[in-house]
């Protein structure tokens, strides 16, 4: 009978964020697959847990993945962890999870902190819709292509970046996307946690020669929606907002929004009656 893989979220800084269920999972599994065993040992020691560890990271994910799968097929259980946050989020753990499904091995989540949603929550930016872009590739051609693809992105964008690469990343994004509002979030849940709300232009100037430490999440506002890209549904929504906020009639709202968007007043008015 096959065992089970537990995908366990670990603290992104503050060890107090490690859940009781995660501690229980560590205690009951047969072994732990860790991105950096030295980091995970510190976590285990903090909670007084002794458990066998195997290394699983970007450079050994295929061969080590097969080894882990072999043990799971023999009925063992394993907790998969990354250095911080949820495994498989911009992390090679996604390969192991996929291997488990293909091998018919059960996968169970033990949720924990993740820098992505934590940063979004405290950014104060529009996060009704967002896209996670992860780390920008260092390959110049692929990097340029990636930035060109997201130039017109209508959702708020989230990036991860290492401190020594941040100045170059900001400069490249600014060159490709132009000036945008951004939030730079550093060292989440740690002593020196900080959030800076600024613009790409200001950030490029401030950080161009900076010697930085810590891990960063960069949140960049979406491209502005042009009038030509709006749909009739968008125009109707704007008309409704106008009716609610300025207490104008449907007829008047339709007239005003038609002038702004280019849609026919009658089409907007008809939709408002539905």
C-alpha positions, 0 to 999 in steps of 0.5 A: 500500500502506498504512503502519503506526501504531506505538503507542509507550509513552514514559517517565512520568518517568525517561528511562531507561525508554525501551526500545531498541525504542522508540528503534529505532521512532522512528528508522525511522518517517517521522513522529511524532504527539505530544500536545505536540511540545515534550515529544516534542522533548526526548525525541528530543534526549535520544536524538539522534533527528531526526524530523518531528513533527505535533501530535495532541491532545484538541482536534484529534484528529478533523481531525488524525486524518484528516490522519494517516490520509491519510499512512498510506494513502499508505504512510508510517509513524507513531509515536503518542506521548502526553506520558507513558506508553502512548497511548490510556490516558485519551488521545485516541490511542484515536480514531486507533487506531480510525480506523486499524482502520476504514481497514484500516491496521495497528497495532503496539504498542511497549509502555512504562511506564504510570502505571496498572499501575506505581501498582497494583504499588507500592500494596500494595492488593488488585489481584486485580481492579481498574477504571480510572476515569481522570479524574473529569469536571468536570461536576457532574451527570455527576460525581455520577452516576459516583460513585453508579454506583461506590458499590458497586463490588467491585473496587479503583478507580484514578483519575488526577488533576491536582494543582490538582483533587485536594482537590476530587476527594478531597472528592467521592469521600469524600462519595459513597463514605464512608471507604475505604482509599486509596493516593495515588501521586505523581510516579512514577519521578521524583525526588519519587516518593512513595506515601502509604497513608491513608484518604479521611477523613484525605486530605480533611483533609490536602489540603483547603488544600494547594498541590500539584504533580505528577501523581497516581494515586489507588487506592481500595479496593472496597466491602465485600461484604455477606453477602447479596451472597455466592454459594454458591460464595463460601460453599464457598470460605470453608469450604475456607479454614476447613478448610485454615487451622484443619484442621476437617472438611468437616462442621464447616466447612459448619456454621460457614459456614452460620451466617455466610452463611445458606446451608444446611449441606447445600448447602455440604457437598455442594459440598465433596465435588465 
